[in-house]
Amino acid sequence: MSESLAFEKSAQTVRLPAGRKAEIAAFVTEVDQVTVAMLSARFGVSSDTIRRDLDHLDADGILVRTHGGAVSRSAMLVTEKKLDVRMQLHTSAKEKIGELAANLVDNASVIMINAGTTCLAVARHLGNHRELTIATNNLRVPAEVSPKAVNDLYLFGGAVRLAGQSTVGPVSFRVAGRDSDLELRCDLALISVGAVSADGGYSTSNVGEAVMMGEMISRASRVAILADSSKFGAPLFARIADLGSADYLVTDKEPPADIAAALQRHGVTVILPDGV
């Protein structure tokens, strides 16, 4: 056995839990992104133990828990800057979800659409619709949606997040001559989320976006959550809403058994592509 391998095996046998979590935190900071399997092999403990460690580190604000692993907080900020890169991920799944979600939209209806690449896929599939009113914080939607489909398109104001090509602020508009904001309602909210969890509901990595998505949901007669199958798993940093706040979950694959059971309990209809 090589000297380095012997040292590694010896270190694994004497590592204490608190020390292990500190080393996990340092390792995630160093490499930016890890999986449960990677950490389990590296530290010589079970996957369940690693999951508990990551959950604790996420709760302490040291890293961001993701489906199947974790990322460093610095990496999360870098990732959010690369919208064009994210647009190249899971493209087939997003297009399927976009097409299915567009089928939920009625002509001459009012819809709210949040930021995110999956919502851009929805916008691209609205070309055969007519007389829509769209309100969004997604700065890319005006360029993606067909002018023939829209009567009016409104962009919510607030701070611009260049990373996500979106705004973060109140879901409201103020009109000249009025002392208060207009009360806004929509027929359907189309909300792309970062994670879907049986216990944690719908979540995302950014607090401001989570608040904004929650407001859109509260103002909608119907709500469709959009999430490809990579989003199933542990909740992210900021909780958006309970599973039961949605009428539909539009996705590309059957959810895992625990999430499927929770969605059924809450009366959420899962919409899948044909043949899935």
C-alpha positions as CSV (number, residue, x, y, z in Angstrom):
1,M,0.0,0.0,0.0
2,S,1.4,3.4,-0.9
3,E,2.3,5.8,1.9
4,S,-0.2,8.4,0.8
5,L,-3.1,5.9,0.7
6,A,-2.1,4.5,4.1
7,F,-2.2,8.0,5.5
8,E,-5.6,8.7,4.0
9,K,-7.1,5.5,5.4
10,S,-5.6,6.2,8.8
11,A,-7.0,9.8,8.8
12,Q,-10.5,8.4,7.9
13,T,-10.5,6.1,10.9
14,V,-9.8,8.8,13.5
15,R,-11.8,11.7,12.0
16,L,-14.3,13.1,14.5
17,P,-17.8,14.3,13.4
18,A,-17.2,18.0,14.1
19,G,-13.8,17.8,12.5
20,R,-15.3,16.0,9.5
21,K,-17.8,18.7,8.9
22,A,-15.2,21.4,9.1
23,E,-13.1,19.5,6.6
24,I,-16.2,19.0,4.3
25,A,-16.8,22.8,4.5
26,A,-13.2,23.5,3.6
27,F,-13.2,21.0,0.7
28,V,-16.5,22.4,-0.8
29,T,-15.0,25.9,-0.6
30,E,-11.9,24.6,-2.4
31,V,-13.6,22.7,-5.3
32,D,-16.8,24.7,-5.4
33,Q,-19.2,21.8,-6.1
34,V,-19.5,18.3,-4.7
35,T,-21.7,15.3,-4.7
36,V,-22.8,13.1,-1.8
37,A,-21.0,10.1,-3.4
38,M,-17.8,12.1,-3.8
39,L,-17.8,13.1,-0.1
40,S,-18.8,9.6,1.1
41,A,-15.8,8.1,-0.7
42,R,-13.4,10.8,0.4
43,F,-14.3,10.7,4.1
44,G,-15.1,7.1,4.4
45,V,-18.6,7.4,5.8
46,S,-22.1,6.5,4.6
47,S,-24.1,8.6,2.2
48,D,-26.7,9.2,4.9
49,T,-24.0,10.6,7.2
50,I,-22.8,13.0,4.5
51,R,-26.3,14.1,3.8
52,R,-26.8,15.0,7.5
53,D,-23.5,16.9,7.5
54,L,-24.5,18.9,4.4
55,D,-27.9,19.6,5.9
56,H,-26.3,21.0,9.0
57,L,-23.7,23.0,7.1
58,D,-26.5,24.4,4.9
59,A,-28.6,25.4,8.0
60,D,-25.5,27.1,9.4
61,G,-25.2,29.1,6.2
62,I,-21.7,27.7,5.3
63,L,-22.7,26.1,2.0
64,V,-25.8,25.7,-0.3
65,R,-27.4,22.3,-0.3
66,T,-28.3,21.0,-3.8
67,H,-29.9,17.9,-5.2
68,G,-27.4,15.2,-4.6
69,G,-24.7,17.4,-3.1
70,A,-23.7,21.0,-2.3
71,V,-22.0,24.0,-3.7
72,S,-20.0,26.7,-2.0
73,R,-21.6,30.1,-1.6
74,S,-19.0,31.8,-3.7
75,A,-19.7,29.3,-6.5
76,M,-23.4,30.0,-6.3
77,L,-22.7,33.6,-7.0
78,V,-20.6,32.8,-10.0
79,T,-23.1,30.3,-11.3
80,E,-25.9,32.9,-11.2
81,K,-23.8,35.1,-13.4
82,K,-23.8,32.6,-16.2
83,L,-27.4,32.7,-17.5
84,D,-26.2,31.9,-21.0
85,V,-24.5,28.8,-19.6
86,R,-27.6,27.7,-17.7
87,M,-29.6,28.2,-20.9
88,Q,-27.6,25.3,-22.4
89,L,-28.4,22.9,-19.5
90,H,-31.3,20.4,-19.7
91,T,-32.5,22.2,-22.9
92,S,-34.6,19.3,-24.1
93,A,-36.4,19.0,-20.8
94,K,-37.0,22.7,-20.6
95,E,-38.5,22.9,-24.1
96,K,-40.9,20.0,-23.2
97,I,-41.9,21.8,-20.0
98,G,-42.3,25.1,-21.9
99,E,-44.6,23.5,-24.5
100,L,-46.7,21.7,-21.8
101,A,-47.0,24.9,-19.7
102,A,-48.0,27.0,-22.7
103,N,-51.0,24.6,-23.1
104,L,-52.3,25.8,-19.7
105,V,-52.5,29.4,-20.9
106,D,-55.9,30.6,-22.2
107,N,-56.2,33.2,-24.9
108,A,-57.0,36.7,-23.6
109,S,-55.8,35.8,-20.2
110,V,-53.5,37.5,-17.7
111,I,-50.3,35.6,-16.8
112,M,-47.3,36.3,-14.6
113,I,-44.0,34.7,-15.4
114,N,-40.9,34.8,-13.2
115,A,-37.2,34.8,-14.1
116,G,-35.4,31.6,-15.2
117,T,-34.5,29.8,-18.4
118,T,-37.5,27.4,-18.2
119,C,-39.9,30.4,-18.3
120,L,-38.1,31.6,-21.5
121,A,-39.1,28.2,-23.0
122,V,-42.7,28.9,-22.1
123,A,-42.5,32.3,-23.7
124,R,-41.2,30.8,-26.9
125,H,-44.2,28.4,-27.1
126,L,-46.8,31.1,-26.8
127,G,-46.7,32.0,-30.5
128,N,-50.1,30.6,-31.3
129,H,-51.8,32.5,-28.4
130,R,-53.6,35.8,-28.8
131,E,-54.5,38.8,-26.7
132,L,-52.4,37.9,-23.7
133,T,-51.4,40.2,-20.9
134,I,-48.1,39.3,-19.4
135,A,-46.4,40.7,-16.3
136,T,-42.9,39.5,-15.6
137,N,-39.6,40.2,-13.9
138,N,-37.8,38.3,-16.6
139,L,-35.8,40.8,-18.7
140,R,-35.5,38.2,-21.6
141,V,-39.2,37.5,-22.0
142,P,-39.9,40.6,-24.3
143,A,-37.3,39.3,-26.8
144,E,-38.6,35.7,-26.7
145,V,-42.4,36.1,-26.9
146,S,-44.1,36.6,-30.2
147,P,-45.6,40.2,-30.6
148,K,-48.7,38.6,-32.1
149,A,-49.5,36.8,-28.9
150,V,-49.5,39.8,-26.6
151,N,-51.8,42.8,-26.1
152,D,-49.8,44.2,-23.1
153,L,-46.5,43.2,-21.5
154,Y,-45.3,44.7,-18.2
155,L,-42.0,44.5,-16.5
156,F,-41.9,44.6,-12.7
157,G,-39.4,47.2,-11.4
158,G,-36.9,46.9,-8.7
159,A,-33.2,46.1,-8.5
160,V,-31.8,44.5,-11.7
161,R,-29.9,41.2,-11.2
162,L,-27.5,41.2,-14.1
163,A,-26.7,37.6,-13.1
164,G,-30.1,36.3,-13.8
165,Q,-31.3,38.9,-16.3
166,S,-34.2,39.8,-14.0
167,T,-35.5,42.3,-11.5
168,V,-36.1,41.8,-7.8
169,G,-38.7,43.9,-6.1
170,P,-42.4,44.3,-5.3
171,V,-45.0,42.7,-7.5
172,S,-46.8,45.9,-8.0
173,F,-47.2,49.0,-10.2
174,R,-47.9,52.6,-9.3
175,V,-49.9,54.9,-11.6
176,A,-49.5,58.7,-11.7
177,G,-52.2,60.4,-9.7
178,R,-52.7,57.5,-7.3
179,D,-51.4,57.4,-3.7
180,S,-51.3,53.6,-3.6
181,D,-50.1,50.7,-5.8
182,L,-52.6,49.0,-8.1
183,E,-54.0,45.7,-6.9
184,L,-52.8,43.1,-9.3
185,R,-54.3,39.7,-10.0
186,C,-53.6,37.1,-12.8
187,D,-55.3,34.1,-14.2
188,L,-52.2,31.9,-14.2
189,A,-48.7,32.3,-12.6
190,L,-45.9,30.3,-14.3
191,I,-43.2,29.9,-11.7
192,S,-39.8,28.3,-12.4
193,V,-38.2,27.0,-9.2
194,G,-34.8,25.8,-8.1
195,A,-35.9,22.8,-6.1
196,V,-39.0,20.7,-5.3
197,S,-38.9,18.8,-2.0
198,A,-41.5,16.6,-0.3
199,D,-40.9,18.3,3.1
200,G,-39.4,21.7,1.9
201,G,-41.9,22.6,-0.8
202,Y,-40.7,24.9,-3.5
203,S,-37.4,26.8,-3.0
204,T,-34.7,28.7,-4.8
205,S,-31.2,30.0,-3.9
206,N,-32.0,33.7,-3.8
207,V,-34.0,35.3,-1.0
208,G,-35.3,38.3,-3.0
209,E,-36.4,36.0,-5.9
210,A,-38.1,33.7,-3.4
211,V,-40.2,36.6,-2.0
212,M,-41.1,37.8,-5.5
213,M,-42.2,34.3,-6.6
214,G,-44.3,33.9,-3.5
215,E,-46.1,37.2,-4.2
216,M,-46.8,36.1,-7.8
217,I,-48.3,32.8,-6.4
218,S,-50.5,34.7,-4.0
219,R,-51.9,36.9,-6.7
220,A,-52.8,34.0,-9.1
221,S,-56.1,32.1,-9.6
222,R,-54.1,29.1,-10.8
223,V,-50.4,28.3,-10.3
224,A,-48.1,26.1,-12.4
225,I,-44.7,25.3,-11.0
226,L,-42.1,24.5,-13.6
227,A,-39.2,22.2,-12.7
228,D,-37.1,19.7,-14.7
229,S,-36.3,16.4,-12.9
230,S,-32.8,17.7,-11.8
231,K,-34.7,19.9,-9.4
232,F,-36.2,17.0,-7.3
233,G,-34.5,16.6,-4.0
234,A,-33.3,18.7,-1.0
235,P,-34.6,22.2,-0.6
236,L,-32.4,25.2,-1.5
237,F,-31.6,28.2,0.7
238,A,-34.8,30.2,0.3
239,R,-38.3,28.7,0.6
240,I,-40.9,30.0,-1.8
241,A,-44.1,28.2,-0.8
242,D,-45.7,24.9,0.3
243,L,-46.3,22.1,-2.3
244,G,-50.1,22.7,-2.0
245,S,-49.8,26.3,-3.1
246,A,-49.6,25.1,-6.8
247,D,-52.3,23.6,-8.9
248,Y,-49.8,22.0,-11.4
249,L,-46.3,20.7,-11.4
250,V,-45.0,20.7,-15.0
251,T,-41.9,18.5,-15.4
252,D,-40.2,16.1,-17.7
253,K,-40.0,12.9,-15.6
254,E,-42.1,11.2,-12.9
255,P,-41.1,12.7,-9.5
256,P,-39.5,10.4,-6.9
257,A,-42.0,8.4,-4.8
258,D,-41.9,10.7,-1.7
259,I,-42.4,13.8,-3.8
260,A,-45.2,12.2,-5.9
261,A,-47.0,11.1,-2.7
262,A,-46.7,14.6,-1.2
263,L,-48.0,16.2,-4.4
264,Q,-51.0,13.8,-4.5
265,R,-51.8,14.6,-0.8
266,H,-51.9,18.3,-1.6
267,G,-54.0,17.9,-4.8
268,V,-51.2,19.0,-7.2
269,T,-51.6,17.7,-10.7
270,V,-48.4,16.5,-12.3
271,I,-48.2,17.2,-16.0
272,L,-45.7,15.1,-18.0
273,P,-44.8,14.8,-21.7
274,D,-46.6,12.0,-23.6
275,G,-45.0,8.6,-23.2
276,V,-43.4,9.3,-19.8
